[in-house]
Amino acid sequence: MDDVLALRDGAKYQLEQIKDIESGIEYLNKVKGIEVWAKAEKKDAELQNMIAEQKIRTQRILGSLIKEGQRVGDIANKGESNYNSLITEGNKKTLSEIGLTAKQSSNFQQISQIPEESFESFISEKKTSVDEAVSELTTAGILAFAKNKPHVSNNSGENEWYTPEHLITSARTVMGVIDLDPASSKAANNTVQAKKYYDIESNGLVKDWFGNIWINPPYSQPLISMFAKKINDEILNIKQACILTNNATETEWYQTILQNSSAVCFLKTRVKFLDINGKANGAPLQGQTIIYIGNNSKEFNDEFKKYGICMRRIV
């Protein structure tokens, strides 16, 4: 019971104490033990949800720690001879040595790669219906979400998601032409038709921006904050811009973009992002907005009001 009270009253604090994989695994095992007890005692759904959420958050932290350990060479990477073996090479630790299986490592890393806002939206949405959340706030549930997440942190490979053509067409109607898409790819530009685009390799964060810009930046941290800052840094070089983002009005990065905005459209439906085959399979948990920068706010309002409520800035 003391462990339950400690978890309930200091959940955030307990997570902040996880500084390495060993302490993370120790805490995860403790939470799992509490979870078994709560189910056996048939505790109320609210308590079970709290425990399940803490377990998922711990797994997410562990996923990040494992990935970082592999990056710096402290932990063997998949494909190396000692990846899941008891034989080590040099100072690298195997998964077995740190108390994990290859499957656990893979699962935890998948959870850690979910963009922060999408992850928080998943947790929040499941918890709104307390009874149903008991069966959905699980490792299997978050992994199913991870495999079908609507927007990933970069624009490359088979996990890429694209903006529907009608939104691009409307942006082009307002701005006349799209000179630059600084967070794009070759496939995405088939629809955007920007005169120039930067992909993950050319890195729009270190390039000069110019003219009329369309951008659907990556939604994960810290990239979204970096792109928000870049928009402000390049404001004197931007003639017009249409920026498609989550409607995270309470975040610092969103407020940063708003500083130079002329109008905003709050989309009445969630954007159904397209997969590599052009199928609308990516419906995010959170709604989206299109932020406009430029002198054509009336034209923006007239064009985008069909998608949702538009508001023009008064200064």
Secondary structure per residue as TSV (DSSP state, phi and psi in degrees):
chain	resnum	aa	ss	phi	psi
A	1	M	-	360.0	-36.6
A	2	D	H	-61.6	-39.5
A	3	D	H	-63.4	-38.3
A	4	V	H	-64.6	-44.3
A	5	L	H	-64.1	-40.2
A	6	A	H	-64.1	-39.3
A	7	L	H	-67.4	-44.8
A	8	R	H	-65.0	-43.8
A	9	D	H	-86.3	-19.1
A	10	G	S	-136.5	39.4
A	11	A	H	-58.2	-49.2
A	12	K	H	-63.6	-42.6
A	13	Y	H	-60.9	-42.9
A	14	Q	H	-61.1	-40.3
A	15	L	H	-66.9	-37.0
A	16	E	H	-66.2	-20.6
A	17	Q	T	-81.3	-7.5
A	18	I	-	-80.1	102.4
A	19	K	-	-105.9	-16.5
A	20	D	S	-150.0	172.2
A	21	I	H	-63.7	-39.9
A	22	E	H	-60.6	-47.3
A	23	S	H	-69.0	-30.6
A	24	G	H	-66.4	-44.0
A	25	I	H	-65.4	-40.4
A	26	E	H	-60.3	-44.9
A	27	Y	H	-70.5	-37.3
A	28	L	H	-61.1	-42.6
A	29	N	H	-64.0	-35.6
A	30	K	H	-65.9	-43.9
A	31	V	H	-64.7	-39.3
A	32	K	H	-61.8	-38.9
A	33	G	H	-63.2	-41.6
A	34	I	H	-64.5	-38.2
A	35	E	H	-62.3	-44.4
A	36	V	H	-61.0	-44.3
A	37	W	H	-61.5	-44.6
A	38	A	H	-63.9	-38.7
A	39	K	H	-70.6	-40.5
A	40	A	H	-65.1	-36.1
A	41	E	T	-86.2	-0.4
A	42	K	T	53.1	49.1
A	43	K	-	-68.6	164.0
A	44	D	-	-63.9	158.5
A	45	A	H	-61.9	-35.1
A	46	E	H	-62.4	-43.0
A	47	L	H	-66.3	-44.5
A	48	Q	H	-61.1	-38.0
A	49	N	H	-65.6	-40.3
A	50	M	H	-61.5	-43.1
A	51	I	H	-65.6	-43.8
A	52	A	H	-63.2	-40.4
A	53	E	H	-62.6	-42.4
A	54	Q	H	-64.6	-36.9
A	55	K	H	-64.0	-45.5
A	56	I	H	-64.4	-41.3
A	57	R	H	-65.5	-36.2
A	58	T	H	-66.4	-42.5
A	59	Q	H	-61.8	-37.9
A	60	R	H	-63.2	-44.2
A	61	I	H	-62.4	-44.6
A	62	L	H	-60.9	-39.5
A	63	G	H	-58.7	-41.9
A	64	S	H	-66.9	-39.8
A	65	L	H	-66.8	-39.3
A	66	I	H	-65.1	-46.0
A	67	K	H	-60.1	-43.3
A	68	E	H	-66.6	-39.7
A	69	G	H	-62.1	-38.2
A	70	Q	H	-70.0	-36.0
A	71	R	H	-64.8	-41.6
A	72	V	H	-88.5	-4.2
A	73	G	T	92.0	12.8
A	74	D	S	-81.9	-25.4
A	75	I	B	-125.0	139.6
A	76	A	-	-63.7	139.2
A	77	N	-	-87.2	157.4
A	78	K	T	-60.2	135.6
A	79	G	T	101.8	-21.9
A	80	E	S	-78.2	152.3
A	81	S	T	-61.2	-26.6
A	82	N	T	-103.5	18.2
A	83	Y	T	-54.9	-50.5
A	84	N	T	-128.9	35.0
A	85	S	S	-111.1	168.1
A	86	L	S	-88.1	-3.4
A	87	I	-	-97.8	123.1
A	88	T	-	-106.8	155.1
A	89	E	-	-117.7	125.0
A	90	G	T	65.5	-135.7
A	91	N	T	-99.9	4.7
A	92	K	-	-70.1	139.2
A	93	K	B	-95.5	147.5
A	94	T	-	-89.5	165.4
A	95	L	H	-61.0	-39.0
A	96	S	H	-59.7	-39.8
A	97	E	H	-68.7	-29.2
A	98	I	H	-93.8	2.1
A	99	G	T	89.1	26.0
A	100	L	-	-129.0	157.8
A	101	T	-	-98.6	165.9
A	102	A	H	-60.7	-38.0
A	103	K	H	-65.6	-43.3
A	104	Q	H	-61.7	-44.0
A	105	S	H	-58.5	-45.9
A	106	S	H	-63.4	-45.3
A	107	N	H	-62.3	-46.2
A	108	F	H	-65.3	-38.0
A	109	Q	H	-69.0	-35.3
A	110	Q	H	-62.0	-41.2
A	111	I	H	-65.9	-39.4
A	112	S	H	-68.7	-22.4
A	113	Q	T	-87.1	-4.9
A	114	I	S	-69.3	129.1
A	115	P	-	-52.6	142.1
A	116	E	H	-54.0	-46.1
A	117	E	H	-68.2	-36.8
A	118	S	H	-65.8	-40.8
A	119	F	H	-61.4	-48.3
A	120	E	H	-66.1	-35.0
A	121	S	H	-65.9	-39.4
A	122	F	H	-60.4	-49.6
A	123	I	H	-60.3	-47.2
A	124	S	H	-63.5	-43.9
A	125	E	H	-65.6	-40.8
A	126	K	H	-67.5	-34.6
A	127	K	H	-75.6	-17.8
A	128	T	H	-65.7	-28.3
A	129	S	S	-111.2	91.5
A	130	V	H	-55.1	-49.1
A	131	D	H	-65.3	-42.8
A	132	E	H	-67.9	-30.6
A	133	A	H	-63.5	-26.0
A	134	V	H	-56.2	-37.5
A	135	S	H	-92.0	-7.6
A	136	E	H	-112.2	-24.4
A	137	L	S	-83.4	72.1
A	138	T	S	-133.1	165.9
A	139	T	H	-61.3	-41.6
A	140	A	H	-62.7	-39.1
A	141	G	H	-65.9	-44.6
A	142	I	H	-70.9	-31.5
A	143	L	H	-68.8	-38.7
A	144	A	H	-61.9	-39.8
A	145	F	H	-66.2	-41.5
A	146	A	H	-60.6	-38.3
A	147	K	H	-72.8	-17.8
A	148	N	T	-123.1	23.4
A	149	K	-	-63.8	144.0
A	150	P	S	-79.1	-18.3
A	151	H	-	-153.1	125.6
A	152	V	-	-103.9	177.9
A	153	S	S	-84.8	-2.9
A	154	N	S	-147.3	172.7
A	155	N	S	-110.3	71.8
A	156	S	-	-154.2	151.9
A	157	G	G	72.1	-167.4
A	158	E	G	-74.6	-11.2
A	159	N	G	-91.4	9.0
A	160	E	-	-73.5	143.8
A	161	W	-	-125.7	142.2
A	162	Y	B	-119.9	151.0
A	163	T	-	-74.9	136.1
A	164	P	-	-58.1	146.7
A	165	E	H	-62.7	-33.4
A	166	H	H	-63.4	-32.3
A	167	L	H	-71.6	-37.6
A	168	I	H	-64.6	-43.5
A	169	T	H	-59.6	-42.2
A	170	S	H	-66.8	-39.0
A	171	A	H	-62.3	-40.5
A	172	R	H	-67.8	-34.5
A	173	T	H	-62.0	-41.2
A	174	V	H	-72.2	-46.4
A	175	M	H	-89.9	-16.6
A	176	G	S	92.3	-47.7
A	177	V	S	-155.4	151.7
A	178	I	-	-104.7	111.6
A	179	D	-	-81.0	-34.6
A	180	L	E	-149.0	137.7
A	181	D	E	-120.8	105.4
A	182	P	S	-85.6	4.3
A	183	A	S	-140.8	72.1
A	184	S	-	-136.9	-161.4
A	185	S	-	-160.0	170.3
A	186	K	H	-60.8	-44.1
A	187	A	H	-65.4	-43.6
A	188	A	H	-62.6	-36.2
A	189	N	H	-72.1	-12.2
A	190	N	H	-61.4	-31.2
A	191	T	H	-92.9	-45.3
A	192	V	H	-66.0	-39.8
A	193	Q	-	57.9	40.6
A	194	A	-	-72.4	146.5
A	195	K	S	-61.9	-32.3
A	196	K	E	-144.1	145.6
A	197	Y	E	-140.7	155.0
A	198	Y	-	-114.7	133.4
A	199	D	-	-106.2	-169.6
A	200	I	T	-65.0	-29.5
A	201	E	T	-75.3	-45.1
A	202	S	T	-77.2	-21.7
A	203	N	-	61.0	92.3
A	204	G	G	-63.4	-15.3
A	205	L	G	-71.0	-19.4
A	206	V	G	-113.5	7.0
A	207	K	S	-104.0	162.6
A	208	D	-	-80.0	140.6
A	209	W	-	-104.1	160.5
A	210	F	-	-164.0	156.1
A	211	G	E	66.9	-143.6
A	212	N	E	-91.1	125.4
A	213	I	E	-120.4	133.7
A	214	W	E	-109.4	134.0
A	215	I	E	-148.9	129.7
A	216	N	-	-116.9	85.4
A	217	P	-	-69.9	159.2
A	218	P	-	-60.6	141.5
A	219	Y	-	-92.1	-7.3
A	220	S	S	-85.4	157.8
A	221	Q	T	-88.6	145.8
A	222	P	T	-90.8	5.9
A	223	L	H	-61.0	-42.2
A	224	I	H	-62.7	-38.2
A	225	S	H	-67.9	-36.7
A	226	M	H	-66.8	-40.2
A	227	F	H	-69.8	-36.2
A	228	A	H	-61.0	-44.1
A	229	K	H	-64.8	-39.6
A	230	K	H	-62.5	-39.7
A	231	I	H	-58.5	-45.4
A	232	N	H	-66.0	-40.1
A	233	D	H	-64.2	-31.1
A	234	E	T	-98.8	9.6
A	235	I	G	-57.0	-35.2
A	236	L	G	-70.6	-19.2
A	237	N	G	-96.0	-7.5
A	238	I	E	-94.9	122.3
A	239	K	E	-80.1	-51.7
A	240	Q	E	-144.7	158.7
A	241	A	E	-153.1	141.9
A	242	C	E	-118.3	121.8
A	243	I	E	-121.7	115.0
A	244	L	E	-94.6	117.4
A	245	T	E	-140.4	169.7
A	246	N	E	-63.8	153.3
A	247	N	-	-85.5	55.4
A	248	A	-	-88.8	67.8
A	249	T	T	-64.1	-19.8
A	250	E	T	-87.3	-5.8
A	251	T	S	-87.1	154.8
A	252	E	H	-64.8	-39.9
A	253	W	H	-65.8	-36.4
A	254	Y	H	-67.8	-42.6
A	255	Q	H	-64.5	-31.8
A	256	T	H	-62.7	-44.6
A	257	I	H	-66.0	-39.7
A	258	L	H	-62.5	-23.1
A	259	Q	T	-54.8	-33.4
A	260	N	T	-112.5	13.0
A	261	S	-	-77.6	154.4
A	262	S	S	-109.1	-26.6
A	263	A	E	-161.7	160.9
A	264	V	E	-140.1	139.2
A	265	C	E	-112.1	121.2
A	266	F	E	-92.8	103.3
A	267	L	E	-63.7	133.9
A	268	K	S	-78.7	-14.7
A	269	T	S	-131.0	153.1
A	270	R	-	-69.9	139.7
A	271	V	-	-66.7	129.5
A	272	K	-	-92.5	90.9
A	273	F	B	-64.2	149.2
A	274	L	B	-96.6	144.9
A	275	D	-	-85.8	-174.6
A	276	I	T	-61.9	-22.4
A	277	N	T	-95.7	5.4
A	278	G	S	83.2	11.4
A	279	K	-	-92.1	138.8
A	280	A	-	-82.4	77.7
A	281	N	-	-106.0	-4.7
A	282	G	B	-107.5	83.5
A	283	A	-	-99.5	107.9
A	284	P	-	-71.5	160.4
A	285	L	S	-75.1	-24.4
A	286	Q	S	-108.7	149.3
A	287	G	-	-74.8	169.9
A	288	Q	E	-124.4	161.6
A	289	T	E	-131.5	158.8
A	290	I	E	-118.2	118.6
A	291	I	E	-96.9	131.9
A	292	Y	E	-111.0	136.1
A	293	I	E	-121.4	128.5
A	294	G	S	145.6	-173.6
A	295	N	S	-99.2	3.6
A	296	N	-	-108.0	46.5
A	297	S	H	-65.7	-32.6
A	298	K	H	-66.0	-44.5
A	299	E	H	-63.1	-38.0
A	300	F	H	-61.0	-47.7
A	301	N	H	-60.0	-45.2
A	302	D	H	-63.2	-35.5
A	303	E	H	-82.7	-42.0
A	304	F	H	-92.5	-8.0
A	305	K	T	-63.2	-19.0
A	306	K	T	-71.4	-16.4
A	307	Y	T	-97.4	-15.9
A	308	G	E	164.9	-173.9
A	309	I	E	-73.3	127.2
A	310	C	E	-109.2	140.6
A	311	M	E	-128.7	128.8
A	312	R	E	-96.8	142.5
A	313	R	-	-80.2	136.6
A	314	I	-	-114.1	121.2
A	315	V	-	-118.0	360.0
